[in-house]
Amino acid sequence: MSSIAKSVVGKSVTGLAAVTAAMFATAAVAVPLSGGETRVVITAEIEPLGLTPGTLGSASVINADPLTVGFPISGGDIAADLSSGQILHEGSGISLTDGVELVSIENLIIDLEQSSILADVSFGDTSLIDIAVFSFDLTTLGEDDDVTDLEDPDISLFLTADAGGLFAELFDVIDLSGEEIAVAATAPEFADVDVPAPAALALFGLGLGLLGLRRRR
């Protein structure tokens, strides 16, 4: 290889490394959210347990069978590599009742750093703020999975031990801790800030690619 060719190749490799480093650095920047929707499909058989679900606030039923609920995204911010940040759903939620006890699960927060969904849970005269109701693991998703596809949710949601124990005691049913209760997808809209929406979406896609790299490693 000639000295000129070596120089060109060297500069290309150096340039690629710089671009890659910049992309990884940018991916860690938190991007504010302005809206969007998170959609949850209930996969667990809860009716045989004698429980009836309902919607609260701005949550809406998208489909009755299987029960699919949409939760408007009210704000938050996330790192494009999905390593941190929160997706807020203030003013919406779901309820569960056995005809005697009524439990409200509201103001859901998708916490990416904790890999959990937090919520305000209330029953009777008791209110619990920001308790972990569900857990998830984005690194288990395949290369073809799209966390933003509201028509085909891929994120498995598992009931936490705290929530499972609470519901089992309140409703006198089996403890479903650790069981998949639902699958979800979230499609946030990005605020009009320094990072334009198309670029933010590209970074969000980069974050999914980084998750794939972590999974393969």
C-alpha angles and dihedrals in degrees: 000000000000122000089248092053091047089051093050093047091047092051091047092052091046090049092049091050091051093049091048092049091049091050092051091047092048091047089066093056114106113240118203118237125221104181145314131132142275116208125201127193115199109227100170120092100242101155093071085058089060093249125138119199126211140175128252132204115334095351113118137198109244096178132005099208111064091017107246121182128191121212118194113230108237100185145293132134135253139193110245091233087058091235095124145000138080135259110210129210103182118178098022137085148126135264134213125201138173092194092268109045121045122198122191120202109191145161096030118205122196102211108196096187093053093037089226143109114237125199145169106253120195134178130163107332093335126100124183116193125214098347119166107254101166136022128204140179117215092185090071092064118110126237091259095049116107116199090196096056102109092184093057111029114198106176110104114217117207124197112245123233092248094052094040093052092046095050092044091054097043097046098029092234135129117291108255095187111151093015123123106254101172147347123236146191128195127202109184124191115221125231119247097257136126091305107065117227095251090051091047090052089049090052090049087055089049088054090055089050091052089052088053090052091051090049094051091048 
